[in-house]
Amino acid sequence: MSINTDHVTGLAVGLGAAALGFYLYKKNQNRVDDWLRGQGINVPQSDGKETAGMSVEELMREKEQLEDLIAEREMAAKEAAAQG
């Protein structure tokens, strides 16, 4: 089967529709995510923090919280492996 103009047109239309859908989703992300949660779909909650605008102190605080979370998860995994 050779590629003809219908294939190329379909690809271009599909890419355009996907790009438009992504743009509209990002523009209305909070409303769409809330609606999806209302439908029972688990959408991770974004805290909306922009790390580029954070001070060094805020970044260090985030780093410490992440390190604590990682340590807790590693400890839980070790305990689970020891029990079973």
C-alpha positions as CSV (number, residue, x, y, z in Angstrom):
1,M,0.0,0.0,0.0
2,S,1.5,3.3,-1.0
3,I,1.0,6.6,0.8
4,N,-1.2,9.0,-1.1
5,T,-2.5,12.5,-0.6
6,D,-5.5,11.2,1.5
7,H,-3.0,9.7,4.0
8,V,-1.0,13.0,4.2
9,T,-4.2,15.0,4.6
10,G,-5.5,12.7,7.3
11,L,-2.2,13.0,9.2
12,A,-2.2,16.8,8.9
13,V,-5.8,17.0,10.1
14,G,-5.2,14.6,13.0
15,L,-2.1,16.5,14.2
16,G,-4.0,19.8,14.0
17,A,-6.9,18.4,15.9
18,A,-4.6,16.9,18.6
19,A,-2.7,20.2,18.9
20,L,-6.0,22.2,19.2
21,G,-7.3,19.7,21.8
22,F,-4.1,20.0,23.9
23,Y,-4.2,23.8,23.7
24,L,-7.8,23.9,24.8
25,Y,-7.2,21.4,27.6
26,K,-4.2,23.4,28.9
27,K,-6.2,26.7,28.7
28,N,-9.1,25.1,30.7
29,Q,-7.1,22.5,32.7
30,N,-8.7,23.2,36.1
31,R,-12.2,23.0,34.8
32,V,-11.6,19.9,32.8
33,D,-9.8,18.2,35.6
34,D,-12.6,19.0,38.0
35,W,-15.1,17.6,35.6
36,L,-13.1,14.4,35.1
37,R,-12.8,14.0,38.9
38,G,-16.6,14.4,39.0
39,Q,-16.9,11.5,36.5
40,G,-14.8,9.3,38.8
41,I,-11.5,9.5,36.9
42,N,-8.5,9.9,39.1
43,V,-6.6,13.0,37.9
44,P,-3.5,14.0,39.9
45,Q,-3.9,17.3,41.7
46,S,-1.3,19.8,40.6
47,D,-0.2,22.3,43.3
48,G,0.6,24.8,40.5
49,K,4.0,25.8,41.9
50,E,6.4,27.2,39.4
51,T,9.9,26.3,40.5
52,A,11.6,28.9,38.3
53,G,10.1,31.7,40.4
54,M,11.0,30.2,43.8
55,S,13.6,31.5,46.1
56,V,16.6,29.4,47.2
57,E,14.9,28.9,50.6
58,E,11.7,27.7,49.1
59,L,13.6,25.3,46.8
60,M,15.5,23.9,49.7
61,R,12.2,23.4,51.7
62,E,10.7,21.6,48.7
63,K,13.9,19.4,48.4
64,E,13.7,18.5,52.0
65,Q,10.0,17.5,51.8
66,L,10.7,15.4,48.7
67,E,13.7,13.7,50.4
68,D,11.5,12.9,53.5
69,L,8.8,11.5,51.2
70,I,11.3,9.3,49.4
71,A,12.7,8.0,52.7
72,E,9.2,7.1,53.9
73,R,8.4,5.2,50.8
74,E,11.7,3.4,50.8
75,M,11.2,2.4,54.5
76,A,7.7,1.2,53.7
77,A,9.0,-0.9,50.8
78,K,11.7,-2.4,53.0
79,E,9.1,-3.3,55.6
80,A,6.8,-4.8,53.0
81,A,9.6,-6.9,51.6
82,A,10.6,-8.1,55.1
83,Q,7.1,-9.2,55.9
84,G,6.3,-10.9,52.7
